[in-house]
Amino acid sequence: MHLLIPFACVSAPDAHQALQGLALPHLEKLLGRMSCVHADQADAQSWSPPHERAQARIRGLTTAPPGDSVPCALITPCHWTVNTDHIVMGDPQALGLSQADSQALLAAVRPYFEEDGITLDYVSPLQWLARAELFRGLVTASLDRVAGRNIDPWLPKTAQAAPLRRLQNEMQMLLYTHPVNDARAQSGLQTVNSFWVSGTGAFGPGTPTTPATSASPASCHTTPKLRDAAVREDWAAWAQAWQELDATDCAALLRHVQTGASASLTLCGDRNALTFQTIPNTLIRKIMSLFGHHPLYNLREQL
């Protein structure tokens, strides 16, 4: 049993402040019974966040040989707010896009993508699977890196990505008067006026989906409970979500461990990820002395 927690710690000063008085008794007990077995270190500017790198490692995903692969990407419909000197992408999860509306938008944009040799297939309201040679070797930023932020630092600016940048501009004009957006505007909802490209890569023909569209293995549970508040930078809500997570997912994992079963826990910040595994009972007291109270606050510099 493996619990993976994205956005467990965030480097924002207000997030650190929120951690100081946060009581997470089940997490504390879990860490007291575990030892760190793997550290994934990068920085907050890496285009793949730690939780996605951890998911890929758990699944054992690797790129395929050049001659035996399918280049693909994940296309996410989204809303861009155009300011005087920058563009901010809203969190697509907040759109509440329905299946019918997503499919209608997909039908409208598909011919434009096909002109550039890109095929599009519907996966879910916020996931369209794209296939094209264009995506081979193209580096793109994760959706969780750019949601709620200025898009410019996260846009691929290579010549290879030029068709995608042109399509993004064209879609803003195309979708401006689309009936779906007219209805959304009348209902006071954000319109869908662009898209984001992520999860690019070349995968073997036996791989059913891209990493971005794949869930973790059945033995690994990735909880989304902290994400939305962290993207909104609502640290009071994030701390409250942590308390709920501690009382549910962490408590369930602790009960599993207390039966004598083995378990793993991966805590992901915005830079690094730490994976812990259960240890023999003889080492528990020693590990407890290292973590003490408020274990997440003590780990914040490592995440």
C-alpha angles and dihedrals in degrees: 000000000000128000116197117193118194118200090019088148130012126198095227111118092232090054090054089050091053090054097055097080097027114125113205104169098170093049089048092053092045093053089047088062096044142069128211109253103168137027122192109195129188132121138269091262096059108115093228114062119224095254092056092047088050092050091051091049092049091050092045092232117176134168118265127239112276094250096047106048147091116226110219144155142193117250116201121191109225147157123258120199109209113213129180096272106008145026123234122203115218120222106273090211088067093058094078088212113188125222092246094050093045092052091048091053091046091054090053097050100036097086091054092052091047090057086065093046094259119136118204129203128183116245104158137332091280098030127071116170114224126195125193140126085246090079096057107116093353112142115214134174123252117254089239090059096057105031108118093007143098104281098211099086090049101047116106105240101186122119088248090064095048094101090054093050089050091049091051090055092046093050091056089060096039096050096042093090099026113136091236090058092044089056092045092050091050088053092050093250127136114262125236105242106154145006140237126225119214141142092053119171148105117270134183120263090250093061107100097202142001120269091255093058097039124097122220119268116281090258092056122069118196110198120211095192098110100040105083096048091046092051090050089046088231097150096178089057090043091055090048090050089051091055090051090048091050091051094049120022096023092044090051092050090048091053088051091052093046089061087064095258123137121248143172132218126194118194114195126196127179091273111024143019128216123199121203130191132194118269135201115284091245090070098046097092092050093050092046090057090055097052103034118168124342094026096180092054089050090052097046096102090053094053 
